[in-house]
Amino acid sequence: MTTMTRGTDTLTRDALTVLQPGFTGTDAPDWLLRRLGEGLASVGLFGRNITSPEQVAALTARLRAEHPDVLVAIDEEGGDVTRLEVRGGSSFPGNLALGAVDDTDLTRAVAGELGRRLAECGVNLNWAPSADVNSDPGNPVIGVRSFGADPHLVARHTAAYVQGLQSAGVAACTKHFPGHGDTSVDSHHHLPRITADLDTLQERELPPFRAAIAAGTRAVMSAHILLPALDGSLPATLSRNVLTGLLRAPAAEGGLGFDGLIVTDAMEMQAVAATYGIERGSVLAVAAGADAICVGGERADEDIVLRLRDALVTAVREGELPEERLAEAAARVRALARWTRGAGAAAGTAPAPAPEAGLNAARRALRVTHRAPAPYVPLTAPAYVAVFSPAANIAVGHETPWGVSAALTDLLPGTTTGRFSAGGSGASGNGAQGNGAEGNGAGNARTGRGAGADSAPDVMAGEVLRAAGDRRIVAVVRDVHRHSWMADALAALVDARPDTIVVEMGVPQAPPTGALHIATHGAARVCGQAAAEFITAPTP
């Protein structure tokens, strides 16, 4: 039985309109331009699509030549998750750093400057901010992407971020509803399960989303997580109880009363795709109340667009997906496009925030968490940087450099770096001029070979000591509390060289150690710069 009452062309256009696909390359492929002409209304940009702001501006102009009202979306959180600066590291600290400062005016200014730069490139929808409350310190995918573990702090900074970003004419997409913070599983790989009761969800997970909605967020992104208190069988992205019964329902009925665009998290993530498949999952998501299907981080070709389009059309024809629901979803996409057009024009008259907002925020976020009893002697000569590097999660990616080496080498030429990681011998470098990337072994600091975590901690520490010689050691770590190999190697190193400086660039949960221990609350380029400035200052 069919529920279709309109022409097939209109139905097909609506099915294309609700998709937010990606593509490969730095130029718009012919197939993408053709589909924009047929009704596709959104395009997602990823690091693989970006070489410079000028190139992105030219790319988005080409997309708008085909579809003037196209939504161009990006996952640009700042901090550890950057696409616009994927090859150099972000000019803005991430959420945890902003939460550590706890100055909502600063958060608003940082988000405003980030939004201004996105708008200059032609991007008008940002899949940010993360409103997740990082209540599980072992969370493998949120961590520094969260403003913190206090729901009220997260709420006020989420609202400030939304206001700042949208003041630049860029729509905010607050994520990951109803909250991905209390998970020990990465939904890119498996389906997380949050066992909190409804009262806990109301008191902990939901306040940041309520604040974002009150601040006017134009979009909300769903999470691929299972919450039995809301739905015992379907993940949030596919659950009508969550998307329609909670997010859309009026406040008088216990809901959040959101009437903007609901975007799914990437549908190729295994939390959904492994059980339902991308096509089936997308149909269920739209039926549950989602308005836009995000896909293209991993599946980024015309085939996936056509498969999803056809799956939605078939679902309508066979009575599985009400035609009115698909039409409503497409209308919300078009409504957001109209908002960005008007908001962008209004933002053009607003004064631009200071371009140094990101670095100033990173400096303010830095915390000294430990000093040894002996007087600290600042770095004044070339050092050896030992980077203990965990595997990056998919959201962060492995392409983006991070750490202190580049900035420290600028201040103390001759500084060299070794990278040490789990399960292997580490990365080696050739000393070529580059980004000074601890995260990938390349750099503007000479990079040596490190020992793997399958070595005993004292063996790894011995590798560091031999490479350092008589130079001071700067140990750069990321989420020590989640990696026993890293904690053990760091302990052995500090035991052998108590004058070691430790820079924690993840969540500062582990007990601090070293002659000086500083927490940057994130691994953005500006966080590394702030740390390098601090440890070379005469009186840090």
BELCOR-V657080 format. One record per residue. RES is the residue in three letters. BURIAL is # if it has 9 or more other C-alpha atoms within 8 Angstrom, else .. Layout:
res/burial
RES/BURIAL
RES/BURIAL
//
This chain:
res/burial
MET/.
THR/.
THR/#
MET/.
THR/.
ARG/.
GLY/.
THR/.
ASP/.
THR/.
LEU/#
THR/#
ARG/#
ASP/#
ALA/#
LEU/#
THR/#
VAL/#
LEU/#
GLN/#
PRO/#
GLY/#
PHE/#
THR/.
GLY/.
THR/#
ASP/.
ALA/#
PRO/.
ASP/.
TRP/.
LEU/#
LEU/#
ARG/.
ARG/#
LEU/#
GLY/#
GLU/.
GLY/#
LEU/#
ALA/#
SER/#
VAL/#
GLY/#
LEU/#
PHE/#
GLY/#
ARG/.
ASN/#
ILE/#
THR/.
SER/.
PRO/#
GLU/.
GLN/#
VAL/#
ALA/#
ALA/#
LEU/#
THR/#
ALA/#
ARG/#
LEU/#
ARG/#
ALA/.
GLU/#
HIS/#
PRO/.
ASP/#
VAL/#
LEU/#
VAL/#
ALA/#
ILE/#
ASP/#
GLU/#
GLU/#
GLY/#
GLY/#
ASP/#
VAL/#
THR/#
ARG/#
LEU/#
GLU/#
VAL/#
ARG/.
GLY/#
GLY/#
SER/#
SER/#
PHE/#
PRO/#
GLY/#
ASN/#
LEU/#
ALA/#
LEU/#
GLY/#
ALA/#
VAL/#
ASP/.
ASP/.
THR/#
ASP/.
LEU/#
THR/#
ARG/#
ALA/#
VAL/#
ALA/#
GLY/#
GLU/#
LEU/#
GLY/#
ARG/#
ARG/.
LEU/#
ALA/#
GLU/.
CYS/#
GLY/#
VAL/#
ASN/#
LEU/#
ASN/#
TRP/#
ALA/#
PRO/#
SER/#
ALA/#
ASP/#
VAL/#
ASN/#
SER/#
ASP/#
PRO/.
GLY/#
ASN/#
PRO/#
VAL/.
ILE/#
GLY/#
VAL/#
ARG/#
SER/#
PHE/#
GLY/#
ALA/#
ASP/#
PRO/#
HIS/.
LEU/#
VAL/#
ALA/#
ARG/#
HIS/#
THR/#
ALA/#
ALA/#
TYR/#
VAL/#
GLN/#
GLY/#
LEU/#
GLN/#
SER/#
ALA/#
GLY/#
VAL/#
ALA/#
ALA/#
CYS/#
THR/#
LYS/#
HIS/#
PHE/#
PRO/#
GLY/#
HIS/#
GLY/#
ASP/#
THR/#
SER/#
VAL/#
ASP/#
SER/#
HIS/.
HIS/#
HIS/#
LEU/#
PRO/#
ARG/#
ILE/#
THR/.
ALA/.
ASP/.
LEU/.
ASP/.
THR/#
LEU/#
GLN/#
GLU/#
ARG/#
GLU/#
LEU/#
PRO/#
PRO/#
PHE/#
ARG/#
ALA/#
ALA/#
ILE/#
ALA/.
ALA/#
GLY/.
THR/#
ARG/#
ALA/#
VAL/#
MET/#
SER/#
ALA/#
HIS/#
ILE/#
LEU/#
LEU/#
PRO/#
ALA/#
LEU/.
ASP/#
GLY/.
SER/.
LEU/#
PRO/#
ALA/#
THR/#
LEU/#
SER/#
ARG/#
ASN/#
VAL/#
LEU/#
THR/#
GLY/#
LEU/#
LEU/#
ARG/#
ALA/#
PRO/#
ALA/.
ALA/.
GLU/.
GLY/.
GLY/#
LEU/#
GLY/#
PHE/#
ASP/.
GLY/#
LEU/#
ILE/#
VAL/#
THR/#
ASP/#
ALA/#
MET/#
GLU/#
MET/#
GLN/#
ALA/#
VAL/#
ALA/#
ALA/.
THR/.
TYR/#
GLY/#
ILE/#
GLU/#
ARG/#
GLY/#
SER/#
VAL/#
LEU/#
ALA/#
VAL/#
ALA/#
ALA/#
GLY/#
ALA/#
ASP/#
ALA/#
ILE/#
CYS/#
VAL/#
GLY/#
GLY/#
GLU/.
ARG/#
ALA/#
ASP/#
GLU/.
ASP/.
ILE/#
VAL/#
LEU/.
ARG/#
LEU/#
ARG/#
ASP/#
ALA/#
LEU/#
VAL/#
THR/.
ALA/#
VAL/#
ARG/#
GLU/#
GLY/#
GLU/.
LEU/#
PRO/#
GLU/#
GLU/.
ARG/#
LEU/#
ALA/#
GLU/#
ALA/#
ALA/#
ALA/.
ARG/#
VAL/#
ARG/#
ALA/.
LEU/#
ALA/#
ARG/#
TRP/.
THR/#
ARG/#
GLY/#
ALA/#
GLY/#
ALA/#
ALA/#
ALA/#
GLY/.
THR/.
ALA/.
PRO/.
ALA/.
PRO/#
ALA/.
PRO/.
GLU/.
ALA/#
GLY/#
LEU/#
ASN/.
ALA/#
ALA/#
ARG/#
ARG/.
ALA/#
LEU/#
ARG/.
VAL/#
THR/#
HIS/#
ARG/#
ALA/#
PRO/.
ALA/.
PRO/.
TYR/.
VAL/.
PRO/#
LEU/#
THR/.
ALA/.
PRO/#
ALA/#
TYR/#
VAL/#
ALA/#
VAL/#
PHE/#
SER/#
PRO/.
ALA/.
ALA/.
ASN/#
ILE/.
ALA/.
VAL/#
GLY/#
HIS/#
GLU/.
THR/#
PRO/#
TRP/#
GLY/#
VAL/#
SER/#
ALA/#
ALA/#
LEU/#
THR/#
ASP/.
LEU/#
LEU/#
PRO/.
GLY/.
THR/#
THR/#
THR/#
GLY/#
ARG/#
PHE/#
SER/#
ALA/#
GLY/.
GLY/#
SER/#
GLY/#
ALA/#
SER/#
GLY/#
ASN/.
GLY/#
ALA/#
GLN/.
GLY/.
ASN/#
GLY/#
ALA/#
GLU/#
GLY/#
ASN/#
GLY/#
ALA/#
GLY/#
ASN/#
ALA/#
ARG/#
THR/#
GLY/#
ARG/#
GLY/#
ALA/#
GLY/#
ALA/#
ASP/.
SER/.
ALA/.
PRO/#
ASP/#
VAL/#
MET/#
ALA/#
GLY/#
GLU/#
VAL/#
LEU/#
ARG/.
ALA/#
ALA/#
GLY/.
ASP/.
ARG/.
ARG/#
ILE/#
VAL/#
ALA/#
VAL/#
VAL/#
ARG/#
ASP/#
VAL/#
HIS/#
ARG/.
HIS/#
SER/.
TRP/#
MET/#
ALA/#
ASP/#
ALA/#
LEU/#
ALA/#
ALA/#
LEU/#
VAL/#
ASP/.
ALA/.
ARG/.
PRO/#
ASP/#
THR/#
ILE/#
VAL/#
VAL/#
GLU/#
MET/#
GLY/#
VAL/#
PRO/#
GLN/.
ALA/.
PRO/.
PRO/.
THR/#
GLY/#
ALA/#
LEU/#
HIS/#
ILE/#
ALA/#
THR/#
HIS/#
GLY/#
ALA/#
ALA/#
ARG/#
VAL/#
CYS/#
GLY/#
GLN/#
ALA/#
ALA/#
ALA/#
GLU/#
PHE/.
ILE/#
THR/#
ALA/#
PRO/.
THR/.
PRO/.
//
